């Protein structure tokens, strides 16, 4: 018969293995070798390629009411002399306006955030329903 | 659509990460929490 302390250790080890396996399954990690990045998409979201050539990858979720949510990662070539360190959220919003001239866009908020302790700018915008067919 | 865009530059490219939902403010707010948690795992380098 196994002594009780040893049984507890075995149970804890089994629980650890189970938790590790669950975490790996739930991570939904995407690794892009061409662009050399990785991202853990939300658990259960479907990872898809896009027909839009600039969109590297996207993850899509549709809730039981049919509402759509997605995260898309797109890559664009920058001019060689471009200095991104001086770019502001204002600049990025202007780029969006120029890029999508036929789309109704309103800006709600903007600022800087940090991804992995590095500052990133974000123009937070509202895009009209017409945008739905234009997003990749 | 409601969306939030993050811009990063690396190796001569601009990367735009878009978190978007259908035009439903509450749904957007709820999903944005989940989407931002995911976006903050984004990392260059393999």
N, CA and C atoms of all chains as a GROMACS GRO file, in nm:
protein
  546
    1UNK      N    1   0.084  -0.120   0.000
    1UNK     CA    2   0.000   0.000   0.000
    1UNK      C    3   0.089   0.126   0.000
    2UNK      N    4   0.049   0.223  -0.081
    2UNK     CA    5   0.127   0.347  -0.090
    2UNK      C    6   0.097   0.433   0.032
    3UNK      N    7   0.204   0.483   0.091
    3UNK     CA    8   0.183   0.569   0.208
    3UNK      C    9   0.120   0.701   0.164
    4UNK      N   10   0.047   0.761   0.253
    4UNK     CA   11  -0.033   0.879   0.218
    4UNK      C   12   0.051   0.997   0.163
    5UNK      N   13   0.165   1.034   0.223
    5UNK     CA   14   0.243   1.146   0.167
    5UNK      C   15   0.286   1.121   0.024
    6UNK      N   16   0.325   0.995  -0.004
    6UNK     CA   17   0.369   0.964  -0.141
    6UNK      C   18   0.249   0.975  -0.238
    7UNK      N   19   0.134   0.931  -0.193
    7UNK     CA   20   0.013   0.940  -0.277
    7UNK      C   21  -0.020   1.086  -0.308
    8UNK      N   22  -0.005   1.172  -0.209
    8UNK     CA   23  -0.034   1.314  -0.229
    8UNK      C   24   0.063   1.374  -0.332
    9UNK      N   25   0.191   1.336  -0.320
    9UNK     CA   26   0.291   1.386  -0.416
    9UNK      C   27   0.256   1.340  -0.556
   10UNK      N   28   0.217   1.213  -0.569
   10UNK     CA   29   0.180   1.160  -0.702
   10UNK      C   30   0.059   1.234  -0.759
   11UNK      N   31  -0.039   1.259  -0.673
   11UNK     CA   32  -0.159   1.331  -0.718
   11UNK      C   33  -0.125   1.473  -0.763
   12UNK      N   34  -0.038   1.539  -0.685
   12UNK     CA   35   0.002   1.675  -0.722
   12UNK      C   36   0.078   1.676  -0.855
   13UNK      N   37   0.163   1.575  -0.875
   13UNK     CA   38   0.238   1.566  -1.000
   13UNK      C   39   0.143   1.544  -1.118
   14UNK      N   40   0.046   1.456  -1.098
   14UNK     CA   41  -0.053   1.429  -1.204
   14UNK      C   42  -0.131   1.556  -1.237
   15UNK      N   43  -0.167   1.631  -1.133
   15UNK     CA   44  -0.241   1.757  -1.152
   15UNK      C   45  -0.155   1.856  -1.230
   16UNK      N   46  -0.025   1.862  -1.198
   16UNK     CA   47   0.067   1.951  -1.267
   16UNK      C   48   0.074   1.916  -1.416
   17UNK      N   49   0.086   1.786  -1.445
   17UNK     CA   50   0.092   1.743  -1.585
   17UNK      C   51  -0.036   1.779  -1.659
   18UNK      N   52  -0.150   1.759  -1.593
   18UNK     CA   53  -0.279   1.790  -1.654
   18UNK      C   54  -0.290   1.940  -1.684
   19UNK      N   55  -0.250   2.022  -1.586
   19UNK     CA   56  -0.256   2.168  -1.604
   19UNK      C   57  -0.165   2.212  -1.717
   20UNK      N   58  -0.045   2.154  -1.725
   20UNK     CA   59   0.049   2.192  -1.831
   20UNK      C   60  -0.008   2.159  -1.968
   21UNK      N   61  -0.066   2.039  -1.980
   21UNK     CA   62  -0.124   1.997  -2.107
   21UNK      C   63  -0.239   2.089  -2.146
   22UNK      N   64  -0.324   2.125  -2.048
   22UNK     CA   65  -0.437   2.214  -2.077
   22UNK      C   66  -0.389   2.349  -2.124
   23UNK      N   67  -0.284   2.402  -2.058
   23UNK     CA   68  -0.233   2.533  -2.095
   23UNK      C   69  -0.182   2.532  -2.238
   24UNK      N   70  -0.115   2.426  -2.278
   24UNK     CA   71  -0.063   2.419  -2.414
   24UNK      C   72  -0.176   2.415  -2.516
   25UNK      N   73  -0.279   2.340  -2.486
   25UNK     CA   74  -0.391   2.329  -2.578
   25UNK      C   75  -0.461   2.464  -2.592
   26UNK      N   76  -0.472   2.537  -2.480
   26UNK     CA   77  -0.548   2.661  -2.481
   26UNK      C   78  -0.471   2.780  -2.534
   27UNK      N   79  -0.341   2.765  -2.556
   27UNK     CA   80  -0.262   2.883  -2.590
   27UNK      C   81  -0.292   2.940  -2.728
   28UNK      N   82  -0.325   2.856  -2.825
   28UNK     CA   83  -0.360   2.905  -2.959
   28UNK      C   84  -0.252   2.996  -3.015
   29UNK      N   85  -0.130   2.952  -3.003
   29UNK     CA   86  -0.015   3.034  -3.042
   29UNK      C   87   0.007   3.025  -3.194
   30UNK      N   88   0.028   3.141  -3.255
   30UNK     CA   89   0.064   3.146  -3.396
   30UNK      C   90   0.207   3.195  -3.408
   31UNK      N   91   0.288   3.124  -3.484
   31UNK     CA   92   0.428   3.163  -3.506
   31UNK      C   93   0.446   3.188  -3.656
   32UNK      N   94   0.493   3.307  -3.690
   32UNK     CA   95   0.516   3.341  -3.831
   32UNK      C   96   0.667   3.346  -3.856
   33UNK      N   97   0.715   3.249  -3.931
   33UNK     CA   98   0.861   3.240  -3.953
   33UNK      C   99   0.909   3.345  -4.053
   34UNK      N  100   0.824   3.384  -4.145
   34UNK     CA  101   0.865   3.485  -4.245
   34UNK      C  102   0.886   3.621  -4.179
   35UNK      N  103   0.790   3.662  -4.099
   35UNK     CA  104   0.799   3.793  -4.034
   35UNK      C  105   0.862   3.786  -3.894
   36UNK      N  106   0.888   3.665  -3.852
   36UNK     CA  107   0.957   3.641  -3.725
   36UNK      C  108   0.884   3.705  -3.606
   37UNK      N  109   0.758   3.666  -3.591
   37UNK     CA  110   0.686   3.708  -3.470
   37UNK      C  111   0.599   3.593  -3.421
   38UNK      N  112   0.553   3.608  -3.300
   38UNK     CA  113   0.457   3.512  -3.247
   38UNK      C  114   0.350   3.587  -3.169
   39UNK      N  115   0.235   3.525  -3.157
   39UNK     CA  116   0.125   3.583  -3.079
   39UNK      C  117   0.038   3.469  -3.029
   40UNK      N  118  -0.009   3.482  -2.908
   40UNK     CA  119  -0.105   3.385  -2.854
   40UNK      C  120  -0.245   3.442  -2.873
   41UNK      N  121  -0.317   3.390  -2.970
   41UNK     CA  122  -0.453   3.437  -2.993
   41UNK      C  123  -0.544   3.383  -2.882
   42UNK      N  124  -0.660   3.448  -2.863
   42UNK     CA  125  -0.751   3.399  -2.758
   42UNK      C  126  -0.789   3.253  -2.780
   43UNK      N  127  -0.804   3.185  -2.671
   43UNK     CA  128  -0.839   3.044  -2.676
   43UNK      C  129  -0.971   3.022  -2.750
   44UNK      N  130  -0.971   2.928  -2.843
   44UNK     CA  131  -1.093   2.894  -2.914
   44UNK      C  132  -1.117   2.976  -3.040
   45UNK      N  133  -1.040   3.083  -3.061
   45UNK     CA  134  -1.058   3.164  -3.182
   45UNK      C  135  -0.997   3.090  -3.301
   46UNK      N  136  -1.060   3.106  -3.416
   46UNK     CA  137  -1.013   3.038  -3.536
   46UNK      C  138  -0.906   3.121  -3.606
   47UNK      N  139  -0.789   3.062  -3.627
   47UNK     CA  140  -0.680   3.131  -3.695
   47UNK      C  141  -0.695   3.109  -3.845
   48UNK      N  142  -0.694   3.220  -3.922
   48UNK     CA  143  -0.721   3.212  -4.065
   48UNK      C  144  -0.622   3.293  -4.146
   49UNK      N  145  -0.595   3.249  -4.266
   49UNK     CA  146  -0.524   3.331  -4.364
   49UNK      C  147  -0.626   3.428  -4.423
   50UNK      N  148  -0.575   3.535  -4.484
   50UNK     CA  149  -0.665   3.633  -4.544
   50UNK      C  150  -0.639   3.644  -4.694
   51UNK      N  151  -0.741   3.689  -4.768
   51UNK     CA  152  -0.722   3.715  -4.910
   51UNK      C  153  -0.650   3.847  -4.932
   52UNK      N  154  -0.654   3.934  -4.831
   52UNK     CA  155  -0.584   4.061  -4.839
   52UNK      C  156  -0.433   4.034  -4.833
   53UNK      N  157  -0.357   4.074  -4.935
   53UNK     CA  158  -0.214   4.038  -4.938
   53UNK      C  159  -0.134   4.098  -4.822
   54UNK      N  160  -0.181   4.211  -4.768
   54UNK     CA  161  -0.106   4.272  -4.657
   54UNK      C  162  -0.135   4.204  -4.522
   55UNK      N  163  -0.246   4.136  -4.514
   55UNK     CA  164  -0.280   4.072  -4.388
   55UNK      C  165  -0.203   3.943  -4.373
   56UNK      N  166  -0.119   3.938  -4.272
   56UNK     CA  167  -0.034   3.821  -4.250
   56UNK      C  168  -0.117   3.707  -4.193
   57UNK      N  169  -0.199   3.740  -4.094
   57UNK     CA  170  -0.281   3.636  -4.028
   57UNK      C  171  -0.393   3.705  -3.952
   58UNK      N  172  -0.497   3.631  -3.926
   58UNK     CA  173  -0.604   3.686  -3.841
   58UNK      C  174  -0.667   3.574  -3.760
   59UNK      N  175  -0.726   3.612  -3.649
   59UNK     CA  176  -0.799   3.517  -3.565
   59UNK      C  177  -0.940   3.569  -3.549
   60UNK      N  178  -1.037   3.480  -3.565
   60UNK     CA  179  -1.176   3.522  -3.574
   60UNK      C  180  -1.261   3.450  -3.468
   61UNK      N  181  -1.355   3.527  -3.412
   61UNK     CA  182  -1.450   3.470  -3.316
   61UNK      C  183  -1.590   3.517  -3.352
   62UNK      N  184  -1.684   3.427  -3.348
   62UNK     CA  185  -1.824   3.465  -3.368
   62UNK      C  186  -1.901   3.414  -3.247
   63UNK      N  187  -1.972   3.503  -3.179
   63UNK     CA  188  -2.042   3.462  -3.058
   63UNK      C  189  -2.176   3.398  -3.095
   64UNK      N  190  -2.246   3.340  -2.996
   64UNK     CA  191  -2.373   3.270  -3.028
   64UNK      C  192  -2.477   3.359  -3.095
   65UNK      N  193  -2.467   3.491  -3.075
   65UNK     CA  194  -2.562   3.584  -3.143
   65UNK      C  195  -2.516   3.620  -3.284
   66UNK      N  196  -2.403   3.566  -3.325
   66UNK     CA  197  -2.354   3.591  -3.461
   66UNK      C  198  -2.266   3.713  -3.474
   67UNK      N  199  -2.234   3.777  -3.362
   67UNK     CA  200  -2.148   3.897  -3.367
   67UNK      C  201  -2.003   3.855  -3.389
   68UNK      N  202  -1.937   3.934  -3.474
   68UNK     CA  203  -1.801   3.899  -3.515
   68UNK      C  204  -1.696   3.982  -3.439
   69UNK      N  205  -1.589   3.915  -3.402
   69UNK     CA  206  -1.471   3.984  -3.347
   69UNK      C  207  -1.349   3.924  -3.414
   70UNK      N  208  -1.250   4.008  -3.439
   70UNK     CA  209  -1.127   3.952  -3.496
   70UNK      C  210  -1.005   4.034  -3.458
   71UNK      N  211  -0.893   3.967  -3.462
   71UNK     CA  212  -0.762   4.032  -3.450
   71UNK      C  213  -0.690   4.004  -3.581
   72UNK      N  214  -0.643   4.110  -3.647
   72UNK     CA  215  -0.572   4.091  -3.774
   72UNK      C  216  -0.435   4.158  -3.763
   73UNK      N  217  -0.337   4.092  -3.822
   73UNK     CA  218  -0.201   4.149  -3.824
   73UNK      C  219  -0.163   4.170  -3.970
   74UNK      N  220  -0.135   4.295  -4.004
   74UNK     CA  221  -0.098   4.329  -4.142
   74UNK      C  222   0.041   4.389  -4.144
   75UNK      N  223   0.112   4.368  -4.254
   75UNK     CA  224   0.248   4.421  -4.268
   75UNK      C  225   0.256   4.506  -4.395
   76UNK      N  226   0.318   4.622  -4.384
   76UNK     CA  227   0.333   4.715  -4.497
   76UNK      C  228   0.480   4.754  -4.508
   77UNK      N  229   0.527   4.765  -4.631
   77UNK     CA  230   0.665   4.811  -4.653
   77UNK      C  231   0.676   4.959  -4.616
   78UNK      N  232   0.781   4.996  -4.546
   78UNK     CA  233   0.806   5.136  -4.513
   78UNK      C  234   0.912   5.192  -4.606
   79UNK      N  235   0.901   5.321  -4.642
   79UNK     CA  236   1.009   5.382  -4.719
   79UNK      C  237   1.140   5.370  -4.642
   80UNK      N  238   1.252   5.359  -4.714
   80UNK     CA  239   1.381   5.332  -4.649
   80UNK      C  240   1.420   5.437  -4.546
   81UNK      N  241   1.390   5.563  -4.578
   81UNK     CA  242   1.434   5.671  -4.488
   81UNK      C  243   1.334   5.698  -4.376
   82UNK      N  244   1.234   5.617  -4.365
   82UNK     CA  245   1.126   5.642  -4.269
   82UNK      C  246   1.175   5.624  -4.125
   83UNK      N  247   1.150   5.726  -4.041
   83UNK     CA  248   1.190   5.717  -3.900
   83UNK      C  249   1.066   5.698  -3.815
   84UNK      N  250   1.041   5.575  -3.777
   84UNK     CA  251   0.918   5.544  -3.703
   84UNK      C  252   0.919   5.601  -3.562
   85UNK      N  253   1.038   5.630  -3.510
   85UNK     CA  254   1.045   5.677  -3.371
   85UNK      C  255   0.978   5.813  -3.354
   86UNK      N  256   0.962   5.888  -3.466
   86UNK     CA  257   0.899   6.020  -3.456
   86UNK      C  258   0.749   6.016  -3.489
   87UNK      N  259   0.699   5.899  -3.523
   87UNK     CA  260   0.559   5.888  -3.564
   87UNK      C  261   0.467   5.897  -3.443
   88UNK      N  262   0.358   5.969  -3.460
   88UNK     CA  263   0.260   5.983  -3.352
   88UNK      C  264   0.129   5.915  -3.392
   89UNK      N  265   0.039   5.907  -3.295
   89UNK     CA  266  -0.094   5.852  -3.324
   89UNK      C  267  -0.166   5.939  -3.427
   90UNK      N  268  -0.140   6.072  -3.425
   90UNK     CA  269  -0.199   6.162  -3.526
   90UNK      C  270  -0.156   6.120  -3.666
   91UNK      N  271  -0.026   6.092  -3.680
   91UNK     CA  272   0.027   6.051  -3.811
   91UNK      C  273  -0.042   5.922  -3.858
   92UNK      N  274  -0.054   5.827  -3.766
   92UNK     CA  275  -0.112   5.698  -3.806
   92UNK      C  276  -0.259   5.712  -3.842
   93UNK      N  277  -0.326   5.804  -3.774
   93UNK     CA  278  -0.467   5.826  -3.808
   93UNK      C  279  -0.479   5.887  -3.948
   94UNK      N  280  -0.388   5.980  -3.981
   94UNK     CA  281  -0.389   6.039  -4.116
   94UNK      C  282  -0.365   5.932  -4.222
   95UNK      N  283  -0.273   5.839  -4.190
   95UNK     CA  284  -0.245   5.730  -4.284
   95UNK      C  285  -0.372   5.648  -4.308
   96UNK      N  286  -0.445   5.620  -4.200
   96UNK     CA  287  -0.569   5.544  -4.216
   96UNK      C  288  -0.670   5.618  -4.303
   97UNK      N  289  -0.682   5.749  -4.281
   97UNK     CA  290  -0.776   5.830  -4.360
   97UNK      C  291  -0.738   5.826  -4.508
   98UNK      N  292  -0.609   5.837  -4.535
   98UNK     CA  293  -0.564   5.836  -4.675
   98UNK      C  294  -0.580   5.698  -4.737
   99UNK      N  295  -0.559   5.598  -4.655
   99UNK     CA  296  -0.566   5.460  -4.704
   99UNK      C  297  -0.710   5.419  -4.737
  100UNK      N  298  -0.805   5.474  -4.661
  100UNK     CA  299  -0.945   5.435  -4.676
  100UNK      C  300  -1.032   5.557  -4.704
  101UNK      N  301  -1.013   5.621  -4.819
  101UNK     CA  302  -1.082   5.748  -4.845
  101UNK      C  303  -1.234   5.735  -4.855
  102UNK      N  304  -1.283   5.619  -4.891
  102UNK     CA  305  -1.428   5.604  -4.910
  102UNK      C  306  -1.499   5.554  -4.785
  103UNK      N  307  -1.424   5.538  -4.678
  103UNK     CA  308  -1.482   5.480  -4.556
  103UNK      C  309  -1.502   5.588  -4.451
  104UNK      N  310  -1.616   5.583  -4.385
  104UNK     CA  311  -1.643   5.679  -4.278
  104UNK      C  312  -1.564   5.636  -4.153
  105UNK      N  313  -1.473   5.723  -4.112
  105UNK     CA  314  -1.390   5.690  -3.996
  105UNK      C  315  -1.397   5.805  -3.897
  106UNK      N  316  -1.422   5.773  -3.773
  106UNK     CA  317  -1.420   5.875  -3.667
  106UNK      C  318  -1.327   5.826  -3.558
  107UNK      N  319  -1.256   5.920  -3.503
  107UNK     CA  320  -1.158   5.883  -3.402
  107UNK      C  321  -1.218   5.903  -3.263
  108UNK      N  322  -1.211   5.803  -3.181
  108UNK     CA  323  -1.269   5.813  -3.048
  108UNK      C  324  -1.163   5.841  -2.942
  109UNK      N  325  -1.047   5.787  -2.963
  109UNK     CA  326  -0.945   5.794  -2.859
  109UNK      C  327  -0.811   5.762  -2.924
  110UNK      N  328  -0.706   5.800  -2.860
  110UNK     CA  329  -0.576   5.761  -2.908
  110UNK      C  330  -0.476   5.773  -2.794
  111UNK      N  331  -0.360   5.721  -2.813
  111UNK     CA  332  -0.259   5.733  -2.709
  111UNK      C  333  -0.146   5.637  -2.734
  112UNK      N  334  -0.073   5.614  -2.631
  112UNK     CA  335   0.037   5.518  -2.640
  112UNK      C  336   0.013   5.407  -2.541
  113UNK      N  337   0.049   5.291  -2.582
  113UNK     CA  338   0.041   5.177  -2.492
  113UNK      C  339   0.175   5.106  -2.497
  114UNK      N  340   0.188   5.002  -2.423
  114UNK     CA  341   0.313   4.926  -2.425
  114UNK      C  342   0.284   4.781  -2.454
  115UNK      N  343   0.358   4.728  -2.551
  115UNK     CA  344   0.353   4.586  -2.577
  115UNK      C  345   0.490   4.533  -2.539
  116UNK      N  346   0.492   4.446  -2.444
  116UNK     CA  347   0.620   4.392  -2.393
  116UNK      C  348   0.715   4.504  -2.354
  117UNK      N  349   0.664   4.602  -2.284
  117UNK     CA  350   0.740   4.714  -2.227
  117UNK      C  351   0.794   4.810  -2.332
  118UNK      N  352   0.749   4.800  -2.457
  118UNK     CA  353   0.791   4.896  -2.559
  118UNK      C  354   0.670   4.982  -2.597
  119UNK      N  355   0.687   5.113  -2.602
  119UNK     CA  356   0.573   5.198  -2.634
  119UNK      C  357   0.524   5.181  -2.778
  120UNK      N  358   0.395   5.176  -2.796
  120UNK     CA  359   0.332   5.166  -2.929
  120UNK      C  360   0.220   5.268  -2.935
  121UNK      N  361   0.204   5.330  -3.051
  121UNK     CA  362   0.094   5.426  -3.060
  121UNK      C  363  -0.029   5.357  -3.116
  122UNK      N  364  -0.144   5.405  -3.074
  122UNK     CA  365  -0.266   5.349  -3.130
  122UNK      C  366  -0.370   5.457  -3.151
  123UNK      N  367  -0.414   5.478  -3.271
  123UNK     CA  368  -0.534   5.557  -3.290
  123UNK      C  369  -0.652   5.462  -3.275
  124UNK      N  370  -0.737   5.491  -3.182
  124UNK     CA  371  -0.854   5.406  -3.159
  124UNK      C  372  -0.969   5.467  -3.237
  125UNK      N  373  -1.024   5.394  -3.329
  125UNK     CA  374  -1.117   5.457  -3.423
  125UNK      C  375  -1.247   5.382  -3.434
  126UNK      N  376  -1.343   5.453  -3.481
  126UNK     CA  377  -1.471   5.394  -3.516
  126UNK      C  378  -1.479   5.387  -3.668
  127UNK      N  379  -1.517   5.276  -3.720
  127UNK     CA  380  -1.531   5.262  -3.864
  127UNK      C  381  -1.675   5.220  -3.892
  128UNK      N  382  -1.734   5.281  -3.992
  128UNK     CA  383  -1.875   5.255  -4.019
  128UNK      C  384  -1.897   5.113  -4.068
  129UNK      N  385  -2.023   5.074  -4.072
  129UNK     CA  386  -2.059   4.938  -4.113
  129UNK      C  387  -2.010   4.908  -4.254
  130UNK      N  388  -1.994   5.014  -4.336
  130UNK     CA  389  -1.947   4.993  -4.474
  130UNK      C  390  -1.810   4.926  -4.476
  131UNK      N  391  -1.737   4.945  -4.366
  131UNK     CA  392  -1.602   4.891  -4.358
  131UNK      C  393  -1.602   4.738  -4.359
  132UNK      N  394  -1.713   4.679  -4.319
  132UNK     CA  395  -1.716   4.534  -4.299
  132UNK      C  396  -1.666   4.458  -4.420
  133UNK      N  397  -1.704   4.503  -4.539
  133UNK     CA  398  -1.666   4.429  -4.658
  133UNK      C  399  -1.524   4.463  -4.703
  134UNK      N  400  -1.462   4.561  -4.639
  134UNK     CA  401  -1.330   4.604  -4.683
  134UNK      C  402  -1.217   4.552  -4.596
  135UNK      N  403  -1.251   4.497  -4.482
  135UNK     CA  404  -1.144   4.450  -4.394
  135UNK      C  405  -1.101   4.312  -4.435
  136UNK      N  406  -0.974   4.289  -4.424
  136UNK     CA  407  -0.922   4.159  -4.467
  136UNK      C  408  -0.891   4.068  -4.352
  137UNK      N  409  -1.819   4.865  -3.798
  137UNK     CA  410  -1.712   4.803  -3.720
  137UNK      C  411  -1.662   4.901  -3.614
  138UNK      N  412  -1.617   4.848  -3.504
  138UNK     CA  413  -1.541   4.924  -3.404
  138UNK      C  414  -1.404   4.859  -3.396
  139UNK      N  415  -1.303   4.943  -3.392
  139UNK     CA  416  -1.170   4.881  -3.397
  139UNK      C  417  -1.067   4.965  -3.321
  140UNK      N  418  -0.963   4.899  -3.283
  140UNK     CA  419  -0.848   4.964  -3.220
  140UNK      C  420  -0.724   4.912  -3.290
  141UNK      N  421  -0.637   5.006  -3.327
  141UNK     CA  422  -0.521   4.969  -3.409
  141UNK      C  423  -0.392   4.996  -3.333
  142UNK      N  424  -0.303   4.902  -3.340
  142UNK     CA  425  -0.170   4.918  -3.280
  142UNK      C  426  -0.069   4.916  -3.394
  143UNK      N  427   0.028   5.007  -3.388
  143UNK     CA  428   0.128   5.015  -3.495
  143UNK      C  429   0.267   4.992  -3.440
  144UNK      N  430   0.339   4.905  -3.507
  144UNK     CA  431   0.477   4.874  -3.468
  144UNK      C  432   0.562   4.872  -3.593
  145UNK      N  433   0.688   4.910  -3.580
  145UNK     CA  434   0.778   4.904  -3.694
  145UNK      C  435   0.894   4.810  -3.664
  146UNK      N  436   0.929   4.730  -3.764
  146UNK     CA  437   1.040   4.637  -3.745
  146UNK      C  438   1.094   4.598  -3.882
  147UNK      N  439   1.227   4.602  -3.897
  147UNK     CA  440   1.293   4.558  -4.020
  147UNK      C  441   1.234   4.621  -4.146
  148UNK      N  442   1.209   4.752  -4.142
  148UNK     CA  443   1.160   4.822  -4.259
  148UNK      C  444   1.014   4.800  -4.291
  149UNK      N  445   0.941   4.742  -4.198
  149UNK     CA  446   0.798   4.719  -4.222
  149UNK      C  447   0.716   4.781  -4.108
  150UNK      N  448   0.597   4.826  -4.147
  150UNK     CA  449   0.500   4.872  -4.048
  150UNK      C  450   0.403   4.757  -4.023
  151UNK      N  451   0.387   4.722  -3.899
  151UNK     CA  452   0.292   4.617  -3.861
  151UNK      C  453   0.172   4.682  -3.795
  152UNK      N  454   0.055   4.653  -3.849
  152UNK     CA  455  -0.068   4.705  -3.789
  152UNK      C  456  -0.145   4.588  -3.730
  153UNK      N  457  -0.170   4.596  -3.601
  153UNK     CA  458  -0.251   4.493  -3.535
  153UNK      C  459  -0.388   4.555  -3.509
  154UNK      N  460  -0.488   4.496  -3.566
  154UNK     CA  461  -0.624   4.548  -3.555
  154UNK      C  462  -0.709   4.458  -3.466
  155UNK      N  463  -0.771   4.518  -3.368
  155UNK     CA  464  -0.869   4.448  -3.285
  155UNK      C  465  -1.004   4.506  -3.322
  156UNK      N  466  -1.094   4.426  -3.377
  156UNK     CA  467  -1.220   4.481  -3.429
  156UNK      C  468  -1.338   4.390  -3.397
  157UNK      N  469  -1.453   4.454  -3.392
  157UNK     CA  470  -1.577   4.377  -3.375
  157UNK      C  471  -1.687   4.441  -3.460
  158UNK      N  472  -1.798   4.372  -3.467
  158UNK     CA  473  -1.918   4.433  -3.524
  158UNK      C  474  -1.953   4.558  -3.443
  159UNK      N  475  -2.040   4.641  -3.504
  159UNK     CA  476  -2.071   4.771  -3.442
  159UNK      C  477  -2.169   4.754  -3.324
  160UNK      N  478  -2.113   4.714  -3.214
  160UNK     CA  479  -2.190   4.694  -3.091
  160UNK      C  480  -2.094   4.733  -2.978
  161UNK      N  481  -2.118   4.849  -2.919
  161UNK     CA  482  -2.020   4.906  -2.826
  161UNK      C  483  -1.991   4.814  -2.708
  162UNK      N  484  -2.097   4.755  -2.653
  162UNK     CA  485  -2.075   4.668  -2.536
  162UNK      C  486  -1.997   4.543  -2.575
  163UNK      N  487  -2.034   4.487  -2.689
  163UNK     CA  488  -1.962   4.369  -2.738
  163UNK      C  489  -1.814   4.404  -2.763
  164UNK      N  490  -1.793   4.521  -2.822
  164UNK     CA  491  -1.655   4.565  -2.849
  164UNK      C  492  -1.577   4.577  -2.718
  165UNK      N  493  -1.636   4.643  -2.620
  165UNK     CA  494  -1.566   4.661  -2.492
  165UNK      C  495  -1.534   4.526  -2.428
  166UNK      N  496  -1.630   4.435  -2.431
  166UNK     CA  497  -1.609   4.304  -2.371
  166UNK      C  498  -1.498   4.228  -2.443
  167UNK      N  499  -1.503   4.230  -2.576
  167UNK     CA  500  -1.404   4.155  -2.653
  167UNK      C  501  -1.267   4.223  -2.649
  168UNK      N  502  -1.267   4.356  -2.635
  168UNK     CA  503  -1.140   4.427  -2.636
  168UNK      C  504  -1.050   4.382  -2.520
  169UNK      N  505  -1.110   4.352  -2.408
  169UNK     CA  506  -1.031   4.302  -2.293
  169UNK      C  507  -0.958   4.174  -2.334
  170UNK      N  508  -1.029   4.085  -2.400
  170UNK     CA  509  -0.971   3.957  -2.444
  170UNK      C  510  -0.868   3.983  -2.554
  171UNK      N  511  -0.904   4.072  -2.648
  171UNK     CA  512  -0.815   4.097  -2.762
  171UNK      C  513  -0.686   4.164  -2.718
  172UNK      N  514  -0.696   4.258  -2.626
  172UNK     CA  515  -0.574   4.327  -2.581
  172UNK      C  516  -0.483   4.232  -2.503
  173UNK      N  517  -0.543   4.144  -2.429
  173UNK     CA  518  -0.462   4.044  -2.356
  173UNK      C  519  -0.382   3.962  -2.457
  174UNK      N  520  -0.447   3.926  -2.567
  174UNK     CA  521  -0.380   3.849  -2.672
  174UNK      C  522  -0.272   3.936  -2.740
  175UNK      N  523  -0.306   4.058  -2.774
  175UNK     CA  524  -0.212   4.145  -2.847
  175UNK      C  525  -0.086   4.172  -2.764
  176UNK      N  526  -0.101   4.174  -2.633
  176UNK     CA  527   0.016   4.197  -2.550
  176UNK      C  528   0.108   4.076  -2.542
  177UNK      N  529   0.069   3.966  -2.604
  177UNK     CA  530   0.162   3.852  -2.615
  177UNK      C  531   0.242   3.859  -2.744
  178UNK      N  532   0.206   3.955  -2.833
  178UNK     CA  533   0.277   3.970  -2.960
  178UNK      C  534   0.424   3.998  -2.933
  179UNK      N  535   0.510   3.926  -3.003
  179UNK     CA  536   0.654   3.946  -2.983
  179UNK      C  537   0.730   3.916  -3.110
  180UNK      N  538   0.826   4.002  -3.143
  180UNK     CA  539   0.918   3.971  -3.252
  180UNK      C  540   1.027   3.879  -3.202
  181UNK      N  541   1.081   3.801  -3.293
  181UNK     CA  542   1.188   3.707  -3.256
  181UNK      C  543   1.127   3.572  -3.226
  182UNK      N  544   1.190   3.468  -3.278
  182UNK     CA  545   1.134   3.333  -3.258
  182UNK      C  546   1.216   3.257  -3.157
   0.00000   0.00000   0.00000
